[in-house]
């Protein structure tokens, strides 16, 4: 079971980085006040043009709240290759 505080999505920032620290993606989040992120919520991200995610590689996902509080900071495994154009 998942638990944790609910966080206002409009105050969150989501970024994805490759193994060299290069930014691959930024989150596109709803800006409606009163919309909350709770455990289990899925956030969508848009990748920068020409960036590639390779299956089996790790990427670092960082979610911050109000530009200061780190909510999530982990390396995650890419399960499916993605190429952007």
C-alpha positions in Angstrom: 0.0 0.0 0.0 1.2 3.5 -0.9 1.2 6.4 1.6 2.4 9.9 1.9 1.3 13.6 1.9 -0.8 15.0 -0.9 1.0 17.7 -2.8 -0.4 20.5 -5.0 0.6 19.6 -8.6 0.9 23.2 -9.7 3.8 23.5 -7.2 5.7 20.4 -8.4 8.6 20.3 -10.9 9.5 17.0 -12.6 12.8 16.4 -14.5 14.5 13.4 -16.0 18.3 13.2 -16.5 20.6 10.8 -18.3 23.7 9.2 -16.8 25.9 12.2 -17.6 23.5 14.7 -16.0 22.1 15.9 -19.2 18.4 16.8 -19.0 16.2 14.6 -21.1 12.7 15.7 -20.1 10.6 18.1 -18.1 7.2 17.3 -16.7 4.0 18.9 -18.1 1.8 19.3 -15.1 -1.7 20.7 -14.8 -1.7 24.2 -13.2 -5.2 24.0 -11.8 -5.1 25.1 -8.1 -6.4 22.4 -5.9 -5.2 19.5 -8.1 -3.2 17.2 -5.9 -0.5 14.6 -6.4 -1.0 11.6 -4.1 0.8 8.3 -4.0 0.0 6.3 -7.1 -0.6 9.4 -9.3 1.0 9.3 -12.8 2.8 12.4 -14.1 3.4 12.7 -17.8 6.7 14.1 -19.1 7.7 15.5 -22.6 11.1 14.6 -23.9 13.4 17.1 -25.6 13.7 16.6 -29.3 16.3 14.1 -30.4 16.7 12.5 -27.0 16.8 8.7 -26.8 16.0 6.4 -23.9 17.6 3.0 -24.2 15.9 -0.1 -22.7 18.1 -1.4 -19.8 19.6 2.0 -19.1 18.9 4.0 -15.9 17.7 7.6 -15.8 17.4 9.9 -12.8 14.0 11.2 -12.0 13.7 14.2 -9.6 10.5 15.8 -8.4 10.7 18.9 -6.3 8.0 21.0 -4.7 8.1 24.8 -4.6 11.7 24.8 -6.1 13.2 23.5 -2.9 11.8 20.4 -1.3 12.8 17.2 -3.0 9.8 14.8 -3.1 11.4 12.0 -5.2 15.0 11.5 -6.3 15.8 8.1 -7.7 17.4 6.2 -10.6 14.8 4.2 -12.5 15.3 1.5 -15.1 14.1 2.2 -18.7 11.8 -0.7 -19.6 11.0 0.3 -23.1 13.2 2.2 -25.6 11.9 5.6 -26.7 13.2 7.9 -29.5 11.8 11.4 -29.9 11.8 13.3 -33.2 
